[in-house]
Amino acid sequence: MNYILHFDTSSDICSVALSFNGKLLHVVFGSEPRNHAAGINNMIAQVLSISGLTFAQLSAVAVCEGPGSYTGLRIAMATAKGICYAADLPLILHSKLLLVSFSSSATFSSDEQLTIAAILVAREKEYFLSLYDSAHNCLLVPTHVPEHELTSILSSKENLHIISDAPSDIFYKLKVNFIHFRQDITIDFQFWSECAFSSYISKDFANLATSVPLYLKQVYTHNKL
């Protein structure tokens, strides 16, 4: 019995889910934006209580490692590591760009020849980008790029599907040709359940000691003089 606990704190609303052998069982969402630290432990307890499980019955913890909110990502990673160390569980990490790419899967078959571009706004005129084929094999690892580089990266791609939280006007302005655009970066927890279970079966685990959130962009700090 392979139960996997999932955390996503990469956006304003925290979410916790539980899956079993690749099938989503339960998911709960935070009631307040940007209140991850206060709510995540209660949400974990809620999901486990609904399922009648304890930490000892879990097989792994899966975390959306980023990119996303700097503080939010740290909360999920720290919480997951604490549970994994205490319950002797493996840690599974997936980038948000990969998880977002699954949201377009219903529009095509896995054997079609196309490129999926998952693009998240980082800062003004800066983006997080990753490319995948129709089977979600990674073609370009998650990277942080300025807006002017998007054209050179995407212009040569045929049958391009874009999934982004940026408006489609940006890509028209950059003269990027695409056949499908989806302005929706919601994570599909059923797809994530399947992805996490696949990672668990193949023992694709992260190193607990060295794992850090996937920030991608430089963290700016302010020093008091």
N, C-alpha and C positions, 0 to 999 in steps of 0.2 A: 504494500500500500504506500504510494508515493504522494504525500501531501506536500505542497510547496506554498510558502507564504510569500506574497509579493508586496513590495513597497514602491510607491511613486510619490516623491516630494519635489519633482522637478519644476512644477508649475505652482500657481497660486493655491490650488486646492489639493490637499493631501489625499491619497487613496491607499487602501490596504485591501488585498484580495487573497483568497485561498483557492488553490486548484488541486485536483486529484487526477493523476495519470493523464495530464494534458487537457482536462476539462475544467472549466471555471465553475466553482461551487458558489462562492459568495464574494461580493465586493462592497465596500463601504467607502463613502466619501466624506471628507471633513465638512463641517458646517460653516466654518469661518475661513476666509482667505488668509494666507500667510500666517497661519497659526499652527504650523506643523509640530513644533516641539511640544506644545501643550496638548495636542490631540492624538498623536500617533500611537501612544501606548494604550490609550482607551480604545482606539479603533482596532488595535491588534487583539485586545482582550475580547472585544465584541465579536470579531470574526471567529475567533477560537471558540467562544461560548456558543455561538449559533451552531457550530459544527460539532460541539461536544468533544473538542480535542484539547490536548495539552502540548506544550513545546516538545515533550519527549516523543510525540507521535509524528512530528514533522520530519520530512526527509531533506529539506533544503530551504534556504531563503533566497529569493530572487529580488534584485534591486534594479530599478531604472537609474543607471549611474550618471546620467546627464547626456548632453549639456542642459543647463537650466539655472535656476536660482542658486547662487553660491551657498547661501546659508541653508536652503532647503536640501540641497544635495548632501551636505555634511550631516544633516539630521538623519536622513535615511541610511547613510553609510554607517554612521556610528551606532544606530539602533540595530541594524542588521548584524554588524560585527559582534555587538554585545550578546545577541541571541545565539549566534553561531558559536562563539567561544564557550558560552555557558552550557549550551545543549549539544555541543560537538557536532555541528551541522556544517555542510559545505555552503559556500556563498556563490551565487550565480549572478553575473552582471550582464545587462544588455543596454546598449545605448538607446536613448530616446529616438534618435534618428532611425534606427532599425525598427523600433516598435511602431513609430509613426508610419513607416513605409508599408506596413501591413494593412493600413486603413483603405488602401486602394485595391486590395486583392480581389474584391468582388467584381471589379470591372473588367478583368481579363483572366485568361487561363495561364497556368504556370509554364506552359511550353511556348508562349508567344515571345517573339524577339522584340524586346523593348528595354528601356532604361527608366528606372524609378529614381527621381531626385527628391530626397527628403531635405527640406530647407527650413530652418528656423531663424527668426530674427534674433541677432545677438545684441547689436547696438544700432544706432542710425547708420545706414549704409554698410552694415557688417552682418554676416550671416554664418550660421553653422550649416554645413552641407555634407551629405553622404550620398553615394550612388549605389544602386542595387539592380540586379537583373530581375526577371519576373519570378524567379525562384528564391529571391531575397538573398542571393549570394552577393557579397560586398564587392563592388567594382572600384569604389573610392572610399577609403577609410574616413571616418568623421574628421572634418577639418574646419578651421575658422578662416573665412575669406572676406575680403572687401567686396563691395558691390560690383566694382568694375571688372573683377575677375570672373564673375558668374557667366558672362557672355562667352569668354574663351573656353571655359570648362564645359558649358552646356550646348554650345552652338553646333558641335559635331555629333551630338547624340541623336539617333533616329528613334522614332516612336517614343518620344519623351513624355513621361507622366510626372507632373510636379505636384507634390504635397507640401503645403507651406502655410504658415500663419501670416505671411506677407500677402498683400493684395495682388491679383493677377496683373494689374496695371504696371507693376514694377518690371515684370518679365516681358511685357509688350514693349515697354520703353527701352529695355536692353536688347530688343530684337532677338529674343530667345524663342525658337519655334517649339511648340509642344502640342500634343494631340489631346491631352487631358489635364485639367487643373482641378485640384481639390484644396479648398482653403479650410482644412480641418486637421488639427494635430492631436485629436483625441486618441488616446491609446485604447485599442481594442483588447480587452482583457482576455477574451477567449483565444485570440491569436497569441497573446503573450503566454497564456497557459500552455499552449502547444509548443511554443518556442522554448520555454523554460523546461518542460518535460524532456524535449529533445536534448537540451544541454545537459540535463541530469543523467539521462541514459548514456550519453557519450562521455560523461564525467568531465565536461568542460567547465571546470570550477575555477574561481578566482583565488588568488593567494591572499588569505586573510591578513597576513602581516603587512603586506605591501600595497594592498588595494586602496585606491583613492578615487574620489569622484572624477568624472570626465568633464573638466571645466572647459578645456580647449582654448579659451581666451585668457589673456593676462589678467590677473587679479590686481586691482588698484587699491592701494592703501594710503591713508593720510596720516602723516606724523605730526604730532604737536611740537612746536618749536619752543 
